[in-house]
Amino acid sequence: MGGSSYNVGIGRSSPGRSYSNQSAKTYESVKKAHPDVVPSGDRRVSTDAKNPIVIALDGTGSMGDSARIMLDKMPMFWGQIEQKGYLEDPAVSFVVVGDAYTDQAPLQITQFEKAKAIHPWLKKLWLEAGGGGQSMESYELAALFFITKCSVPNMEHGFFFFIGDEGYYPELDKQSTLPLFKELKNRFDTFMIHWPYTCGSKADEERIVKDWKEVFNECVITLREPKAIVDVMLGLIAMRMGIKDVEGYAADLKNKGQTDQRIHTVSDAIRPFEGSTLPAKRSNSTTHLFKNRDPFRSRRLI
């Protein structure tokens, strides 16, 4: 399909840094959330694309450099979708998740965009690197937003990727958050890409994984290499759409110049989904939770 239409010249990294100098300059200079990405008032997101993708990344301190690595790799992510034909008519919305009980900006959301139009939105995101240190972040707010404030009228198949190391809050305004994630899963093909929680005990890590599996069952993938996240997402998309199997996708990675170790890591992560049946057509129903109250209007949550 030709070259990528999203190329912003990411550039090199300084010694000892896993993300580019451009990323460091851009995101370390942002000191507060931009009004355009804060989910306050009546703000909504929408797209007419057939296959929207939401990438919801934990941007708190325990995630280290992973947020900047992800932002660096967005051009490659889009470019591979275009060049390899993994997904027809996509659009991407990027989300940064924090902690609604401790952070100034616990939820930031970009509009759905295509190709180079994604990049100006990414530059508005604040990587606050906060968090409350209690092994939970406010992932449930992202789920609630995309259930109640997202319009995708032409969606044929949508993907939603949570990326993080912590668990979700079990309640929001004294209501269980479990139905929010279940309803999100009914709308989007939803995955949690998780890597071990290193700020707590082994019991914390076991509890986090158990809680996510209660929500998403087998669609919880433990990954220990942040730089492999984009390759895993692309592999899942290619397999779910029936474009590639594991071996075919591994060949794509090899042709792209990935190391044998990376190919092995990614192949192991996506292999359980080989041959899996695409979920049924997604629901566009509106959740009945919080129908008489909008949690986003509470200052505590924005």
Residue frames as qw, qx, qy, qz and C-alpha x, y, z in Angstrom:
[[0.000, 0.885, 0.466, 0.000, 0.00, 0.00, 0.00],
 [0.327, 0.755, -0.089, 0.562, 3.04, 2.24, -0.31],
 [0.366, 0.178, -0.530, 0.744, 4.88, 4.16, 2.36],
 [0.251, -0.581, -0.663, 0.401, 3.44, 5.28, 5.64],
 [0.047, 0.747, 0.260, 0.610, 1.51, 8.54, 5.65],
 [0.529, -0.840, -0.002, -0.121, 2.59, 9.11, 9.26],
 [0.798, 0.073, -0.161, 0.576, 6.30, 9.86, 9.53],
 [0.182, -0.974, -0.051, -0.124, 7.45, 12.56, 11.92],
 [0.527, 0.579, -0.434, 0.446, 11.15, 11.77, 12.12],
 [0.744, -0.649, -0.159, -0.032, 11.39, 10.46, 15.67],
 [0.206, 0.808, -0.465, 0.297, 15.20, 10.45, 15.68],
 [0.611, 0.186, -0.697, 0.326, 17.77, 8.96, 18.03],
 [0.682, -0.700, -0.203, -0.068, 17.92, 8.28, 21.74],
 [0.033, -0.798, 0.524, -0.295, 20.59, 9.44, 24.14],
 [0.466, 0.198, -0.838, 0.203, 22.74, 6.71, 25.76],
 [0.067, -0.097, -0.823, 0.556, 20.84, 4.91, 28.50],
 [0.443, 0.272, 0.252, -0.816, 17.46, 6.24, 27.34],
 [0.364, 0.195, 0.900, 0.141, 14.88, 3.90, 25.79],
 [0.342, 0.803, 0.486, -0.053, 12.88, 6.66, 24.08],
 [0.549, 0.513, 0.178, 0.635, 13.89, 9.33, 21.59],
 [0.295, -0.170, -0.192, 0.920, 15.34, 12.73, 22.33],
 [0.205, -0.284, -0.355, -0.867, 12.38, 14.28, 20.51],
 [0.574, -0.519, -0.606, -0.184, 9.96, 12.45, 22.79],
 [0.529, -0.371, -0.437, 0.626, 11.88, 13.60, 25.85],
 [0.128, 0.005, 0.034, 0.991, 11.87, 17.22, 24.67],
 [0.344, -0.361, -0.475, -0.725, 8.16, 17.17, 23.82],
 [0.641, -0.502, -0.542, -0.209, 6.63, 15.35, 26.75],
 [0.565, -0.312, -0.441, 0.624, 8.91, 16.52, 29.53],
 [0.087, 0.110, 0.005, 0.990, 7.97, 20.12, 28.68],
 [0.458, -0.471, -0.462, -0.596, 4.23, 19.52, 29.21],
 [0.113, 0.127, -0.694, 0.700, 3.37, 20.36, 32.83],
 [0.427, 0.215, 0.550, -0.685, -0.43, 20.21, 32.86],
 [0.426, 0.371, 0.815, 0.132, -3.30, 18.60, 30.99],
 [0.029, -0.005, -0.390, -0.921, -4.41, 20.39, 27.82],
 [0.494, 0.222, 0.386, -0.747, -8.10, 21.39, 27.86],
 [0.612, 0.321, -0.446, -0.568, -8.64, 19.62, 24.53],
 [0.524, 0.126, -0.842, -0.030, -7.93, 16.19, 26.05],
 [0.126, -0.026, 0.738, -0.662, -9.70, 16.54, 29.41],
 [0.193, -0.365, -0.846, -0.338, -13.10, 14.73, 29.51],
 [0.020, 0.316, 0.516, -0.796, -15.00, 17.57, 31.15],
 [0.407, 0.349, 0.041, -0.843, -18.47, 18.95, 30.44],
 [0.815, 0.380, 0.269, -0.344, -20.12, 17.58, 27.30],
 [0.137, 0.632, -0.680, -0.345, -16.94, 16.56, 25.50],
 [0.914, 0.141, 0.352, -0.143, -17.28, 13.50, 23.27],
 [0.126, -0.463, 0.720, 0.501, -15.17, 11.66, 20.72],
 [0.780, 0.424, 0.349, -0.298, -16.36, 10.17, 17.44],
 [0.093, -0.417, 0.709, 0.561, -15.24, 8.70, 14.16],
 [0.783, 0.375, -0.016, -0.496, -16.85, 7.49, 10.94],
 [0.185, 0.494, -0.839, -0.136, -14.05, 4.94, 10.48],
 [0.840, -0.053, -0.429, -0.327, -14.99, 1.30, 10.05],
 [0.859, -0.149, -0.410, 0.269, -12.34, -0.01, 12.43],
 [0.145, -0.870, 0.231, -0.410, -11.53, 2.35, 15.33],
 [0.746, -0.012, -0.513, 0.425, -8.69, 1.61, 17.75],
 [0.372, -0.869, 0.096, -0.313, -8.42, 2.91, 21.33],
 [0.693, 0.168, -0.507, 0.484, -5.05, 2.69, 23.12],
 [0.478, -0.815, -0.024, -0.327, -5.43, 3.37, 26.85],
 [0.663, 0.273, -0.489, 0.496, -2.04, 3.60, 28.54],
 [0.609, -0.723, -0.235, 0.224, -1.32, 3.87, 32.25],
 [0.406, 0.723, -0.136, 0.541, 0.74, 7.07, 32.48],
 [0.579, -0.803, 0.069, -0.118, 1.61, 6.87, 36.19],
 [0.100, -0.814, 0.571, -0.032, 5.06, 6.68, 37.74],
 [0.714, -0.257, 0.651, -0.022, 5.28, 2.91, 38.06],
 [0.819, 0.518, 0.248, 0.006, 5.15, 2.57, 34.26],
 [0.584, -0.381, 0.350, 0.626, 8.59, 4.15, 33.85],
 [0.024, -0.400, 0.440, 0.804, 9.51, 5.01, 30.26],
 [0.350, 0.292, 0.872, 0.176, 6.73, 2.97, 28.65],
 [0.293, 0.813, 0.391, -0.316, 4.47, 5.94, 27.83],
 [0.079, 0.789, -0.352, -0.498, 7.22, 7.74, 25.94],
 [0.276, -0.176, 0.877, 0.351, 8.19, 4.52, 24.16],
 [0.380, 0.534, 0.754, -0.041, 4.59, 4.09, 23.04],
 [0.237, 0.880, 0.121, -0.393, 4.35, 7.66, 21.76],
 [0.116, -0.587, 0.631, 0.494, 7.60, 7.18, 19.84],
 [0.258, -0.016, 0.928, 0.268, 6.23, 4.08, 18.17],
 [0.478, 0.565, 0.473, -0.479, 2.88, 5.47, 17.03],
 [0.402, 0.637, -0.379, -0.537, 4.18, 6.32, 13.52],
 [0.073, 0.272, -0.944, -0.171, 5.42, 2.75, 13.14],
 [0.352, 0.272, 0.819, -0.362, 2.12, 1.38, 14.45],
 [0.521, 0.648, 0.192, -0.521, 0.12, 3.32, 11.88],
 [0.267, 0.620, -0.600, -0.430, 2.64, 2.69, 9.12],
 [0.107, -0.133, 0.984, 0.053, 2.52, -1.09, 9.58],
 [0.465, 0.453, 0.645, -0.402, -1.28, -1.10, 9.53],
 [0.473, 0.727, -0.092, -0.488, -1.17, 0.76, 6.21],
 [0.187, 0.586, -0.727, -0.304, 1.75, -1.04, 4.58],
 [0.070, -0.097, 0.993, -0.019, 0.72, -4.56, 5.57],
 [0.494, -0.189, -0.478, -0.702, -3.02, -4.06, 5.16],
 [0.151, -0.083, -0.900, 0.400, -3.77, -5.38, 8.65],
 [0.086, 0.589, 0.655, -0.465, -6.89, -3.23, 9.04],
 [0.189, 0.495, 0.503, 0.683, -9.09, -1.36, 6.59],
 [0.161, -0.702, -0.200, -0.664, -10.16, 2.21, 7.40],
 [0.583, -0.412, -0.537, 0.450, -8.77, 2.55, 10.95],
 [0.040, -0.792, 0.090, -0.602, -8.69, 5.59, 13.25],
 [0.614, -0.101, -0.603, 0.500, -6.90, 5.88, 16.59],
 [0.350, -0.832, 0.010, -0.431, -7.80, 7.52, 19.90],
 [0.553, 0.198, -0.612, 0.529, -5.06, 7.62, 22.52],
 [0.578, -0.739, -0.174, -0.300, -5.82, 7.66, 26.25],
 [0.331, 0.349, -0.654, 0.585, -3.62, 8.35, 29.27],
 [0.684, -0.566, -0.412, -0.204, -4.96, 6.87, 32.51],
 [0.154, 0.432, -0.581, 0.672, -3.99, 8.05, 35.99],
 [0.297, -0.334, -0.818, 0.361, -5.49, 7.92, 39.49],
 [0.173, -0.692, -0.382, -0.588, -8.69, 9.90, 40.08],
 [0.620, -0.727, -0.288, 0.064, -8.03, 10.02, 43.83],
 [0.617, -0.545, 0.081, 0.562, -4.51, 11.48, 43.70],
 [0.479, 0.072, 0.408, 0.774, -3.66, 12.87, 40.25],
 [0.148, 0.489, 0.052, -0.858, -4.47, 16.22, 38.69],
 [0.552, 0.392, -0.382, -0.629, -5.25, 14.61, 35.31],
 [0.566, -0.142, 0.798, -0.153, -6.51, 11.06, 35.86],
 [0.625, 0.413, 0.650, 0.129, -7.94, 10.77, 32.35],
 [0.121, 0.623, -0.291, -0.716, -6.85, 12.35, 29.06],
 [0.649, 0.350, 0.672, 0.070, -8.36, 11.37, 25.72],
 [0.033, -0.327, 0.445, 0.833, -7.50, 12.39, 22.17],
 [0.693, 0.433, 0.065, -0.572, -10.00, 12.59, 19.34],
 [0.817, 0.153, 0.520, 0.197, -9.99, 9.72, 16.83],
 [0.244, 0.819, -0.305, -0.421, -7.62, 10.61, 14.01],
 [0.929, 0.292, 0.165, 0.156, -5.79, 9.08, 11.06],
 [0.720, 0.422, -0.026, 0.550, -2.13, 9.18, 10.02],
 [0.393, 0.237, -0.245, 0.854, -0.28, 12.43, 10.72],
 [0.356, -0.609, -0.136, -0.696, -3.36, 14.02, 12.26],
 [0.798, -0.445, -0.392, 0.108, -2.75, 11.79, 15.31],
 [0.641, 0.083, -0.306, 0.699, 0.52, 13.47, 16.21],
 [0.042, -0.489, 0.111, -0.864, -0.66, 16.97, 17.23],
 [0.726, -0.527, -0.178, -0.406, -3.06, 15.32, 19.67],
 [0.865, -0.168, -0.339, 0.330, -0.30, 13.23, 21.23],
 [0.404, 0.302, -0.242, 0.829, 1.69, 16.40, 21.87],
 [0.375, -0.573, -0.012, -0.729, -1.16, 17.67, 24.07],
 [0.843, -0.369, -0.388, -0.051, -0.91, 14.74, 26.49],
 [0.189, -0.753, 0.484, -0.403, 0.62, 15.25, 29.92],
 [0.778, 0.000, -0.610, 0.151, 2.61, 12.32, 31.26],
 [0.422, -0.787, 0.121, -0.433, 1.99, 13.20, 34.89],
 [0.573, 0.247, -0.715, 0.315, 3.81, 10.13, 36.27],
 [0.406, -0.442, 0.396, -0.696, 1.73, 10.22, 39.44],
 [0.685, -0.128, -0.706, -0.129, -0.43, 7.47, 40.89],
 [0.568, -0.661, 0.101, -0.480, -1.52, 6.62, 44.38],
 [0.128, 0.476, -0.831, 0.260, 0.78, 3.70, 45.17],
 [0.607, -0.095, 0.598, -0.514, -2.06, 1.33, 46.06],
 [0.263, -0.057, 0.914, 0.303, -1.82, -1.01, 43.00],
 [0.324, 0.649, 0.688, 0.012, -4.96, 0.47, 41.39],
 [0.062, -0.188, 0.208, 0.958, -5.51, 3.20, 38.78],
 [0.454, 0.438, 0.383, -0.675, -8.68, 4.65, 37.26],
 [0.070, -0.042, 0.833, 0.546, -8.98, 2.44, 34.16],
 [0.152, 0.543, 0.817, -0.125, -12.73, 2.27, 34.81],
 [0.146, 0.721, 0.123, -0.666, -13.06, 5.96, 33.86],
 [0.071, 0.360, -0.663, -0.652, -11.71, 5.18, 30.40],
 [0.051, 0.257, 0.952, 0.158, -14.23, 2.35, 30.06],
 [0.123, 0.674, 0.583, -0.436, -17.08, 4.63, 31.18],
 [0.108, 0.613, -0.188, -0.760, -16.10, 7.39, 28.75],
 [0.120, 0.231, -0.766, -0.588, -16.02, 5.13, 25.71],
 [0.046, 0.403, 0.914, -0.024, -19.35, 3.59, 26.63],
 [0.034, 0.765, 0.540, -0.348, -21.18, 6.85, 27.25],
 [0.061, 0.867, -0.052, -0.492, -19.33, 9.54, 25.27],
 [0.210, -0.351, 0.730, 0.548, -18.05, 7.83, 22.14],
 [0.708, 0.508, 0.216, -0.440, -19.87, 7.66, 18.79],
 [0.174, -0.348, 0.811, 0.436, -18.74, 5.10, 16.18],
 [0.693, 0.342, 0.228, -0.592, -21.74, 4.78, 13.84],
 [0.737, 0.505, -0.365, -0.261, -19.92, 2.90, 11.06],
 [0.264, -0.554, 0.782, -0.111, -17.91, 0.56, 13.24],
 [0.844, 0.162, -0.444, -0.253, -17.47, -2.92, 11.83],
 [0.864, -0.233, -0.342, 0.286, -14.79, -4.05, 14.29],
 [0.079, -0.894, 0.238, -0.371, -13.23, -1.95, 17.03],
 [0.756, 0.008, -0.494, 0.430, -10.16, -2.65, 19.14],
 [0.348, -0.863, 0.127, -0.344, -9.52, -1.40, 22.68],
 [0.755, 0.134, -0.478, 0.429, -6.11, -1.97, 24.28],
 [0.495, -0.855, 0.107, -0.112, -5.48, -1.28, 27.96],
 [0.712, 0.361, -0.406, 0.445, -1.75, -1.15, 28.72],
 [0.287, -0.751, 0.295, -0.517, -0.61, -1.06, 32.32],
 [0.410, 0.220, -0.822, 0.329, 0.75, -2.76, 35.40],
 [0.163, -0.027, 0.653, -0.739, -1.96, -2.11, 38.00],
 [0.041, 0.444, 0.895, 0.009, -5.55, -3.04, 38.71],
 [0.149, -0.496, -0.340, -0.785, -8.77, -1.05, 38.40],
 [0.245, -0.113, 0.530, -0.804, -10.93, 0.43, 41.16],
 [0.011, -0.263, -0.964, -0.049, -13.78, -1.96, 41.96],
 [0.031, 0.761, 0.619, -0.191, -16.27, 0.86, 42.61],
 [0.166, 0.177, 0.164, 0.956, -17.10, 4.27, 41.17],
 [0.390, -0.242, 0.036, -0.888, -19.63, 6.43, 43.01],
 [0.504, -0.132, 0.707, -0.478, -20.52, 3.35, 45.09],
 [0.877, 0.333, 0.055, -0.341, -21.38, 1.29, 42.01],
 [0.786, -0.176, 0.515, 0.292, -19.45, -1.76, 40.85],
 [0.195, 0.695, -0.417, -0.552, -17.17, -1.05, 37.90],
 [0.440, -0.074, 0.872, 0.199, -17.25, -4.66, 36.68],
 [0.528, 0.624, 0.572, -0.073, -20.31, -4.03, 34.43],
 [0.195, 0.879, -0.184, -0.394, -18.49, -1.14, 32.79],
 [0.133, -0.504, 0.782, 0.341, -15.70, -3.40, 31.57],
 [0.468, 0.235, 0.852, 0.025, -18.15, -6.10, 30.54],
 [0.442, 0.794, 0.345, -0.234, -20.08, -3.58, 28.45],
 [0.066, 0.794, -0.449, -0.405, -16.89, -2.18, 26.94],
 [0.317, -0.223, 0.889, 0.243, -16.00, -5.72, 25.90],
 [0.502, 0.524, 0.682, -0.095, -19.39, -6.00, 24.20],
 [0.328, 0.900, 0.030, -0.286, -18.53, -2.93, 22.14],
 [0.286, 0.793, -0.532, -0.082, -14.84, -3.42, 21.35],
 [0.922, 0.074, -0.325, 0.198, -12.46, -6.35, 20.95],
 [0.274, -0.880, 0.246, -0.299, -10.76, -5.55, 24.25],
 [0.840, 0.076, -0.399, 0.359, -7.36, -6.63, 25.64],
 [0.425, -0.883, 0.200, -0.008, -5.29, -5.85, 28.71],
 [0.740, 0.414, -0.358, 0.391, -1.56, -5.90, 27.97],
 [0.594, -0.786, 0.094, -0.143, -0.07, -6.22, 31.42],
 [0.636, 0.364, -0.558, 0.389, 3.39, -6.50, 32.79],
 [0.622, -0.373, -0.604, 0.331, 4.36, -7.33, 36.36],
 [0.266, -0.904, -0.051, -0.330, 3.64, -4.83, 39.08],
 [0.689, 0.196, -0.441, 0.540, 7.03, -4.16, 40.66],
 [0.070, -0.519, 0.280, -0.805, 5.97, -1.64, 43.32],
 [0.717, -0.381, 0.206, -0.547, 4.27, -4.18, 45.57],
 [0.507, -0.314, 0.793, -0.125, 4.28, -7.79, 46.69],
 [0.051, 0.044, -0.923, -0.379, 3.82, -11.01, 44.77],
 [0.132, 0.493, 0.814, -0.278, 0.31, -11.15, 46.24],
 [0.227, 0.655, 0.075, -0.717, -0.45, -7.73, 44.73],
 [0.172, 0.369, -0.683, -0.607, 0.64, -8.95, 41.31],
 [0.003, 0.170, 0.981, 0.092, -1.44, -12.12, 41.59],
 [0.178, 0.597, 0.608, -0.493, -4.49, -10.13, 42.64],
 [0.212, 0.584, -0.206, -0.756, -4.09, -7.66, 39.76],
 [0.165, 0.181, -0.838, -0.487, -3.91, -10.42, 37.14],
 [0.047, 0.332, 0.930, -0.151, -6.83, -12.28, 38.73],
 [0.215, 0.622, 0.379, -0.650, -9.01, -9.16, 38.68],
 [0.267, 0.495, -0.418, -0.713, -8.27, -8.41, 35.03],
 [0.115, 0.030, -0.949, -0.292, -8.96, -12.01, 34.03],
 [0.177, 0.462, 0.768, -0.407, -12.31, -11.76, 35.78],
 [0.307, 0.670, 0.072, -0.672, -13.10, -8.93, 33.39],
 [0.468, 0.638, -0.405, -0.458, -11.48, -10.00, 30.12],
 [0.976, 0.015, 0.203, -0.071, -10.89, -13.75, 30.58],
 [0.850, 0.013, 0.259, 0.458, -8.17, -14.97, 28.22],
 [0.418, 0.778, 0.123, 0.452, -7.63, -11.49, 26.73],
 [0.393, -0.891, 0.226, 0.027, -5.06, -10.60, 29.40],
 [0.832, 0.405, -0.187, 0.329, -1.50, -10.77, 28.10],
 [0.567, -0.762, 0.137, 0.280, 1.47, -10.51, 30.44],
 [0.677, 0.623, -0.042, 0.390, 4.40, -8.81, 28.74],
 [0.645, -0.620, -0.030, 0.446, 7.77, -7.91, 30.23],
 [0.475, -0.056, 0.321, 0.818, 9.19, -5.84, 27.37],
 [0.204, 0.716, 0.285, -0.604, 7.64, -2.38, 26.79],
 [0.106, 0.501, -0.505, -0.695, 9.23, -2.08, 23.35],
 [0.042, 0.082, 0.950, 0.297, 7.26, -5.16, 22.24],
 [0.310, 0.445, 0.587, -0.601, 3.85, -3.64, 23.01],
 [0.445, 0.545, -0.176, -0.689, 3.22, -2.20, 19.55],
 [0.258, 0.271, -0.869, -0.323, 4.31, -5.44, 17.85],
 [0.100, 0.207, 0.935, -0.271, 1.89, -7.38, 20.05],
 [0.387, 0.525, 0.343, -0.675, -1.01, -5.03, 19.28],
 [0.415, 0.495, -0.472, -0.600, -0.34, -5.25, 15.55],
 [0.129, 0.130, -0.977, -0.111, -0.12, -9.04, 15.74],
 [0.242, 0.343, 0.789, -0.449, -3.44, -9.27, 17.56],
 [0.443, 0.570, 0.042, -0.690, -5.10, -7.02, 14.98],
 [0.329, 0.422, -0.708, -0.461, -3.65, -8.99, 12.06],
 [0.051, -0.021, -0.997, 0.045, -4.77, -12.33, 13.52],
 [0.299, 0.420, 0.642, -0.567, -8.24, -11.20, 14.64],
 [0.476, 0.594, -0.081, -0.643, -8.90, -9.82, 11.15],
 [0.893, 0.201, 0.402, 0.019, -7.71, -13.07, 9.57],
 [0.414, 0.860, -0.284, -0.088, -4.84, -11.38, 7.72],
 [0.324, 0.559, -0.738, 0.196, -1.99, -13.34, 9.36],
 [0.886, -0.379, -0.269, 0.011, -1.35, -16.38, 11.51],
 [0.576, -0.762, 0.193, 0.224, 1.49, -16.44, 14.06],
 [0.721, -0.093, 0.414, 0.547, 4.08, -17.69, 11.60],
 [0.392, 0.683, 0.362, 0.499, 3.03, -15.20, 8.94],
 [0.193, -0.970, -0.034, -0.146, 3.24, -12.34, 11.41],
 [0.702, -0.546, 0.281, 0.361, 6.61, -13.56, 12.68],
 [0.652, 0.274, 0.389, 0.590, 7.84, -13.40, 9.08],
 [0.113, 0.899, 0.202, 0.371, 6.66, -9.79, 8.88],
 [0.491, -0.857, 0.132, 0.091, 8.63, -8.99, 12.04],
 [0.760, -0.210, 0.370, 0.491, 11.73, -10.67, 10.64],
 [0.492, 0.562, 0.362, 0.558, 11.43, -8.73, 7.38],
 [0.121, -0.957, -0.101, -0.242, 11.13, -5.55, 9.44],
 [0.418, 0.562, -0.505, 0.504, 14.48, -6.35, 11.05],
 [0.645, -0.620, 0.198, -0.400, 13.30, -7.39, 14.52],
 [0.016, -0.499, 0.850, -0.168, 15.58, -9.58, 16.61],
 [0.523, -0.088, -0.836, -0.138, 14.94, -13.28, 17.13],
 [0.159, -0.190, -0.740, 0.625, 14.33, -12.56, 20.82],
 [0.329, 0.203, 0.142, -0.911, 11.65, -9.97, 20.03],
 [0.566, 0.070, -0.587, -0.575, 10.00, -12.26, 17.50],
 [0.419, -0.118, -0.884, 0.170, 9.93, -15.06, 20.07],
 [0.018, 0.204, 0.564, -0.800, 8.47, -12.76, 22.76],
 [0.446, 0.198, -0.082, -0.869, 5.73, -11.46, 20.49],
 [0.544, 0.046, -0.745, -0.384, 4.89, -14.86, 19.02],
 [0.275, -0.163, -0.872, 0.371, 4.48, -16.36, 22.50],
 [0.158, 0.230, 0.401, -0.873, 2.20, -13.49, 23.51],
 [0.529, 0.263, -0.145, -0.794, -0.18, -13.73, 20.56],
 [0.222, 0.125, -0.938, -0.235, -0.12, -17.49, 19.92],
 [0.172, 0.266, 0.857, -0.407, -3.09, -18.24, 22.25],
 [0.419, 0.561, 0.241, -0.671, -5.28, -16.14, 19.91],
 [0.091, 0.283, -0.752, -0.589, -4.34, -17.90, 16.69],
 [0.213, -0.218, -0.882, -0.358, -7.45, -19.10, 14.90],
 [0.061, 0.387, 0.666, -0.635, -9.74, -17.42, 17.41],
 [0.139, 0.636, 0.675, 0.347, -13.16, -16.45, 16.12],
 [0.033, 0.283, -0.019, 0.958, -13.95, -12.79, 15.80],
 [0.127, 0.321, 0.687, -0.640, -16.48, -11.65, 18.39],
 [0.225, 0.661, 0.702, 0.144, -20.04, -11.07, 17.25],
 [0.149, 0.637, 0.215, 0.725, -21.10, -7.66, 15.92],
 [0.267, -0.043, -0.507, 0.818, -20.63, -5.07, 18.57],
 [0.129, -0.760, -0.626, 0.121, -23.33, -3.42, 20.63],
 [0.183, 0.388, 0.028, 0.903, -23.96, 0.31, 20.35],
 [0.455, -0.725, -0.499, -0.136, -26.26, 0.40, 23.37],
 [0.007, 0.665, -0.316, 0.677, -25.78, 3.01, 26.08],
 [0.387, -0.074, -0.812, 0.430, -24.98, 1.85, 29.58],
 [0.434, -0.731, -0.404, -0.336, -27.66, 2.33, 32.25],
 [0.634, -0.393, -0.326, 0.580, -24.99, 2.90, 34.87],
 [0.266, -0.356, -0.084, 0.892, -24.77, 6.51, 36.04],
 [0.153, 0.533, 0.613, 0.562, -27.72, 7.50, 33.84],
 [0.234, -0.896, -0.363, -0.103, -28.87, 10.01, 36.45],
 [0.377, -0.872, 0.192, 0.245, -25.42, 11.36, 37.24],
 [0.715, 0.627, -0.196, 0.237, -22.29, 12.10, 35.22],
 [0.776, -0.499, -0.026, 0.386, -19.14, 11.24, 37.23],
 [0.594, 0.274, 0.129, 0.745, -17.04, 13.32, 34.83],
 [0.072, -0.814, -0.153, -0.556, -18.70, 16.47, 36.15],
 [0.698, -0.699, -0.069, 0.137, -17.23, 15.82, 39.56],
 [0.140, 0.904, -0.394, 0.086, -14.01, 17.83, 39.98],
 [0.639, -0.479, 0.602, -0.013, -12.50, 14.83, 41.69],
 [0.801, 0.171, 0.557, 0.139, -12.63, 12.91, 38.42],
 [0.593, 0.749, 0.154, 0.253, -11.33, 15.43, 35.88]]
